[in-house]
Amino acid sequence: MKTTPKTEDVLKHIDDTFDIALGKLLELISIPSISSDSSGAEGIAQAAEWLKRELSSMELMADVVSTKGHPVVLGRSAMAPNDRKPRLLFYGHYDVQPIGDIGQWKHPPFEPAVIEEDGVHRFYGRGASDSKSQLWTFIEALRAWKTVHGEFPAEVIVLLEGEEECGSPSLPDFIEAHRNDLACDVAFICDAEMWSATQPAITTQLKGLVHERITISAPNPDLHSGHFGAVAANPIRILSGILASLHDDAGRVAIDGFYDGVREIPDAVRRQWRELSGQTELFGDVDLSGGVTEEGFSAIEAMWARPTVDINGVTGGNQGPGERSVLPGSATARLSFRLVAGQAPETIRRRFRSHVERLLPKGCRVEFEGHGGSSAVVLSQESPYLKAAARGLEKEWRTPVILRGTGGAIPLVEQLGDALQTECVVIGFILPSDAIHAPDERYDSERLRRGARSWIRIFEDIQMQAQSQA
C-alpha cells in the first residue's frame, strides 16, 4: 500500500540533498551577472540561461524573456483552469552589484567556496546574500516538494529579474505585458532581512524612493581662484549652502511642505518598536556615532517611519591628485529621498526643486535630472498568506516572527500590487552582517538550509488552509 508523503519527508529530502543544492548555488554565484555595467552583459545572459535550465529540470515551463534591458527568467507550472489550488508567485533577482575596489576583497568575488569560521560554514561572493541565496531557498523548496510529492504545493509562478540592482527600469513594462501570465493570489518577494541570526521576520512597511541629480553652474567656466575667488560665483559653495539648508538643527527636513500627509506613528506601534530596540542586531557592526537622528524619534522609528533626504555624492572642481587652484564652473550632487505613506514621489521632487530654485543666486543656473520613483507601501498584517508565512517561519525557527519595517525600498511590491491587484508578502533571510553591496559579501550554509526548510513549512500551511476552505 502506497503511503502519502508527509512534510517531514520533504524536509528530510532538503537535508539529504543539501550538499548538491549548495554546490549548484556556488555555481550560480560564480557567474558575474552585474547589471549596472556593460561588462556584465555576458554574465547576465549566462545566469539567465543557467536559471532557465534549473527551472526546466523541475518540470516548470521556463523561458528567458527579453526586455528593453536585461532579460527576465519566467517559470510556470501547468495551470488547470478549473483547479481551486492557490496560485503563488515567487520573486527574486539574479543580477548583482559591481565588485568595487577588488583590493578590498579578501575572498575572490566570483570564486565562492565554503569556509568554516568560528563554527559557521560561510561562502563569499558578490550576490552571495543579495540575492542569489534568497531565490535559491524557494527554488530548492519547490524542487524538493515536487520530487517527494510528484506535484507542486500549488500553482507556481517564478519571476527572476535581471535589473534590480540598476533600478528595474524594464520591469513595469514587463509586468504590464505579462499580466495574465503573472496573475496570482499572492506574490512572495524574497529580498528582505531576518530580525537576527536566529529570529525570522516579515517586512510589512517599506519606504518609497526618489533619486535626484542637480548641477549648479556659474555664469563662467572654470576660473583662476586667486584672481576671481573673492568676487565670482563658486558653484561648490552655492551647492554646499543649498545642501546644508535641507535640514534644520533638530534633524528635520526643511523643505516647505515636505511632511504634508505624513502620519504620526500609532502609539501601539511605537511601543512595540521601542521594545524591539534593545533586542535587535539591526545595526550589525555599524557605528552610529556622528549620525543625526530626527529629534523625538528612536533610531528604529526614524529608519522605518520617518521620511529622509540623503546626500549620496558631490563632485566639482579639482578632483585630481595635483594642486589646481580653480574656481569651478559647475558642481553636482546626487540625492535620495526615502518616503513614507502619504508622500507622493512627484510632489516631493517638485518641492525639492522649488527649494533649490529659491536659493539659487542671480546669474547662476540649475539643471535637474530625475524622474519617476516609488511610493511607500504598508502591507496588511491580516493577510491570510502573511499569517501562513508567519506560522511556517515560527515552526522552522521555533521563535516568534517579528513584523518589521525597513528603511529600504522594493518598488516591485507597489508595481505588482497595483498591476495585478494581488497581495504581497515580503520575507527573506539576509542579515546586516552579510556585507551586502560591500567587499566580501557573504552568506552561510545553515541559513540557506533553514531558509529552504522554511518555505516547506509555509507550503504546508497554505495547503492546509486551502483544503479547509475547499
Secondary structure by P-SEA (a helix, b strand, c coil): ccccccaaaaaaaaaaaaaaaaaaaaaaaacccccccccaaaaaaaaaaaaaaaaaaacccccccccccbbbbbbbcccccccccbbbbbbbbcccccccccccccccccbbbbbbcccccccccccccccaaaaaaaaaaaaaaaaaacccccbbbbbbbccccccccaaaaaaaaccccccccbbbbcccccccccbbbbbcbbbbbbbbbbbbbcccccccccccccccccaaaaaaaaaaacccccccccccccccccccccaaaaaaaaaacccccccccccccccccccccccccccccccccccccccccccccccccccccbbbbbbbbbbcccccaaaaaaaaaaaaaaaccccbbbbbbbcbbbbbbbbbcccaaaaaaaaaaaaaacbbbbbcccccccaaaaaaaaaccbbbbbccccccccccccccccccaaaaaaaaaaaaaaaaaaaaaaaaac
